[in-house]
Structures are given as structure tokens and as C-alpha cells.
Amino acid sequence: MMDNILRFFRHYGLSISVALTIFYLCMMPSNSTGLSLNISNIDKYVHFLMYFALSFCVSLNLYQEYTKYRSMTMVMWALVIPILFGGLIEVMQDKFTVSRSCDLYDLLADAIGAVLGFLFSAWYVPRHFKQNEN
């Protein structure tokens, strides 16, 4: 049992770390960073980058475990689940935080980031990473 848990975290630790970081950043108070950048819609760019990274990392981890890019498993875990995760976080921000609210444009940025991260990884990962020997 413990070996299976350790194997899971060894193979998917990067994706789990990225997802937990996204969750933490999205649930913390919006003014707690102390940053004051005057870039229009910077939060949308941040959402895009976070979900691009999440989809890329999930794709990489799955590919290394012999999952093909055209498989339903890859599409579900590397594309659909990150988008649903973004939607869940938006709802949680609205219901469980004081300084944040649900923003459908954030969810749109999440979805665009996940789609482009998945497409980029489908091109990049097979060329630069090998699948693990089990």
C-alpha cells in the first residue's frame, strides 16, 4: 500500500505540486502579495499561465507513464480536469473567501491556458522527453 502511494507521488508529484500551488494562490486574500503592478488584466495572464503549466505538467506526467496523447485518459486528465478545477476554484473563491469573487473571465483564461498548454505539450513533450521504463 505504502509503495503504491510513494509510486503515485513519484510519478505525479509535479502535477500535484502545481495544482496545490494554484489552489493556494487562488484562495489567498487578493491583496496579500504586496505587489502593485499596473498591467491591465494581469490576473487573466496569470490565470492563463497557471493553467498552461498545469495542463503541460499533467500531460508530461501521463506521457511518461505510457499514456498516448490521443487517448481519452490524456484528454480527461490533462484538459478537462484542469478546466473543471478552475471552475471549482472560481466557485470556492465566491463562497469561501472575503476578498475574491467568481469571475467568468478568469475561468475563460483558465480554459484557454489549459487548451494551449495541452496542445503545446502534445507537440513538445514527445520530442524532448522519454517514457519511463516500468
Buried (B, 14 or more C-beta within 10 A) or exposed (E): EEEEEEEEEEBBEBBBEBBEEBBEEBEEEEEEEEEEEEEEEEBBEBBBEBBBBBBBBBBBBBBBEEBEBEEEEBBEBBBEBBBBBBBEBBEBBEEEBEEBEBBEEBBBBBBBBBBBBBBBBBEEBEEEEEEEEE
